[in-house]
Amino acid sequence: MITTVTLNPAIDREYFLKEDVLKTDEYLYDEQDIRVLPGGKGLITAIDLKILGYSDVQNIGFVGGKQGPYFERMVQDYKITTNYIYTEDEIRNNIFIISKDLETFTRYSDYTYEINKKDVETLLRRFKRAIVDSDLIIIAGSIPKGVDFDIYQRMVRACNELGKDVFLQASGDALNLALKEKPKVVNPYFKHTRKILDREVIEFEDFISMGRRLLEEGAQSVVIPYNTDRLLFVEDKVYSSSTKDFRLINWLGAGDAYMAGFYDYVAREGFDFIEANRYAEAALLTVAENRSIYIESRDLVEKNLKRIVVKKLEV
């Protein structure tokens, strides 16, 4: 069993226009120009793992409102086991406007979704039961309103009590608190704030400093995106992972593919942090260089491996 956690899911609605012109009406008549998908970090990783051949994958989180059953049915279409707490508030929506001729991209995300304390405690009890038979646990994404920042700390603690390894992608206070429980792998998410542990990261030295600090604060290993590369921190060593001839087409789903590729390697070969990251980077390419938000195949991942260059840095 693989368990992924998505506390703040959304329905992703993508509209593909010939050209996105302000203050004009747009009418879409071709169903190929409209795509509606279940979204959320952790969930997309679960779908990728199904594509890679894992038969028993579950996603845990909150869904709610009139759109909740619709969202759950979409997830189940991918043969994911859904383990959701239903709430009164309406699930979030992400709207993507994508221009095809002149490539532009606009995203609108609502964050009005709110969870009550009773539902949080119910989810935590269910999470503790669900991970008993799980070999891999991935916790990722933002936290909805009404959920205390210690939620990931409590989840990682529950995993540690059962001897389960955790891949954690988080930001802000949720990350700060979770570090106290020493998660196996930490991938800080700082896209919106440009901050890690309350410090702004701009220069290369900032990334190196904060990677080392994450280790000091409790992470056993750390992955930090740096431009189009990755910086890898384990023990007292720092590595860079880069790609030959990288051509970005699409970032949607790329980070989720990275997590799926990482744990695909660990599940088959055992925990080798550097090699797992090489495989994860190759998985990311299958999405970033294509228009799909999901990994297309393991064959394509393995074909990309020869393009990944990992170097130890003297810093």
N, C-alpha and C positions, 0 to 999 in steps of 0.2 A: 504493500500500500504506500502511496505517496500522498501527503497532505499539503495542500497549499491554502494560505489564508488571504482573503480579500475582504477587509472590513468596510471598504468604501467603494463598492462596485458602481458601474454606470452602464447605461445603454448608449453605445456609440452609434451615431448616425452620420454617415458620410455622404456628401452630395458632390458629385463630380460635374463641374460646369465647363463649357467650352472656354468661357472667359468670365472672371468674376468682376463685374462692373458695378461700382457703387451707385446707389439710388436708382437701380433699374429692377424691374420684375424679372424673375427667372422661373421658367416652367420646365419641369423634367418629365418627359413622357416615356423614356426608355428605362426599364427596370435595372439595367446594367449601370445606370448613372446614380443609383441609390443603393447604399449598402447599410444594413442595420445589423449590429453585432453586439454580443455581450462583452463588456469591457471591464478592466480593472487589473492592476498588477497582482500577480499570483494566479489569477484566473487564466490569463492568456498563457502563462507558463504551463499551467495544467493542460491546456489544449495542445501546446507544443509537445509535452511529454506523451500525450496520447498518440500524436502523429509519429513520434519516435518509437512507438510500439509498446508502451507500458499499459497494461490492461486495467489496473486498479488505481485510479487517481480520483481523489476527492477534493472539493473546494468548500471551505468553510467561511461564512461571513454573514452579513446582514443584507436582506432585501426587503422592499416594502412597497406599500401603496398598490394602486390598481395595476401598475406595470410590473410588479414583483413576479406574479406567475408567468407572465410573458418572458421576462428575463430568465427565469429558471428553466422554462422549456427550451429556450435557445441554448443554454448551457448543456442541458441533457441531450440535445441533438448531437453534441460532440462526444457523447458517451462518458461524460464526467459525472461522478456521483456527487449530487448536491446535498449539502448539509447546512441549510440556511435557517437563520432566525428571522421570522417575519415581523416587521415593524409597521407602525401606523403611517409614518411619513413616507412620501413618495421617493423611490429610488432616483438617483441622479441621472442626468443626461449630458452627454458630450456631443456637441455639434461641430462637424468638420466640413469646411467649405474648401473644395480643392479645384483649382483651375487647371485645365488640361493643356490648353494652347500656350499661354504664358504661365509657367508653373508657379503658382502661389498657393499658400496654405493659411487658412484662418481657423482658429479653434475657439469655441465658446463652451465653457464648463461651468455648471452650477454646483454650488456647495451648500445647498439649503437642507440637505438630508440631516436629520437629528435622531439620535438613539437615546432611549431612556435607560436608567441605571439597572432596572430589573432585567432588561434584555441583554445588557452587557454581562451580568452574572450568569445568565442562562447560557450564553455563548461560551463563556469560560469553562463551565461545567461540561458542556458538550465537547469542547476542544480537548479537554483532558481525557475523555473517554475515547475520542476519535484517534488520538495519536498512539494509543497503546500498541496497535498493530502496524504503525507506520515506520518505514525504513528511512524515509526522507521527509523533511519538513521545511517548507519555504514560507516565510512570513514577509509580506511586501505591501507597500503602498501607504497612502495617507490614512488618517483617522477621522471619522465623521464627528460632527458636533455631538456633545453629550457623552463621549467616551474619554475617560481620563488618560493622560499621557503615559501612565504606568501599564497600560494594557499589554504592550509588547514585552515589557519586563516580566509580567506575570506569566505570559505564554512561554517565554524562553526558560523561566524557572521551572515550569511544569515539564518542559522537554528535558531539562537537565536531570530532574528527579527520576525520569525514566531512562536516562542514558541515551537520549536522542540528539543527534546533531541538527543544528539550525542554520539555514542561510537566511540572513535578515537584511532586508532593504528598508531603511527608514530614515527619518530626518528629525531635526529639532529636538524637543524635549523627549519625545518617544524614543529616539535613538540614545540620547544621553542616559536615560534611566535603564534601558535594556542592556547597555554595556556592563552594568554591574553584575549581570548574570553570565557574562563571558560567552557570548554566542560564538559558534564555530567559525562562521564567515560573516563579515559585515560589509555591506555595500552602501555607503551613505548616499542619500538622494538629496541633491542640493540644487536642482535645476531652477526652482523658483526663487530661492533666496541667495544663491551663490555663497552660502555659508555652511561650514561643517563645525559642529560643536560651538556655535555662536561666533565663529571667526570667519571673516570673508576670505575666500580663496580666489586669487587672481593670478599671481605669479607662480611659476613652477615650484619655487621654494615653499610657498604656502601649502601646496598639495603634499609635498614631502613631509613637512612639519606636521600636518594634520593626520596623515596616514600613520605616522609614528605615535602620535598622541592617541589615536584610536586603539592602537595596541596597548599602550600604557593604561588606558581606561578600562580595558577588559576584553577587547576583541582578540580572538586567537589568530585570525588572518583577515586581511583587508583588501578590497578591490575598490579603486577610485578611478572613475573616468577622467581622462585628461585630454581635452580636445577630441581627436578621434582615436586616441590610444587608451590603454589602461595602465595604471600603476598598481603593482602588486606588493603587498607588505606581509612578511611572515618572519617571525623571530626578529633577528636584527638585520635582515636582508631586504633590499628593495629591488624590484624588477620592473621593466617596462615591457608591455605587450603591444606590438603594432602590426599593421597589415600592409603588405605590398600592394601597390596599385589599387588603393581603395577608392571606390566611386560611390558616393552616397546618393541614394535615390529616395530612401524612406526610413525615418527613424521610428515610425509607429510599430511597436511590438519588438523592436530590436533588443531593448534591455530585458524583456521577458524571455526572448530566445537565448540570451546570454545565460540567464539562470537555469533554463531548461538544459542547455548544453553542458553546463557545469555539473549538474546532478546526474545527467545521463552518463557522463564519464565516471563519476564517483560510483554510481550503482554498478557499473560493469567492471571497473578496474581498481576500485578502492580509492581512498583519499590521498591524492597527490595534488597539492594545491596548485603548483605551477602547470602541470600537464592538464589538469581540469580546466584551468583558465585558458589554455591554448585551445582546447576543444570548445569552450564556451565562446571564445572570440570567433572561431570558425562558424559556429551556429548563428551568431549575431549577423555575420555577413550574408547568410541565406535570406535574411529579412531586409537588412539595410541596403542591399544592392538589388532588391526586387520590390514589387508593389504589394505583395501579400504581407499581411501582418503576422503570419505564422511560418514556422520552419517548413520548408517544402519536403525535405527528405534527409535521412541520415547520409545517404550517398553524397549529396551535395555538401553536407557539413564536412565529411571526410575529404572530399576533393579540395575544400578550402584550407585544410590544415597546413598544406605546404606554403601557404601565403602568410602564415602567422610567424612573426619574429619576436622571440622573448630574449631579453638581454638583462644581465645583472648590472645594476647601476652602482657606481662608486660615489655615493652621496653621504 
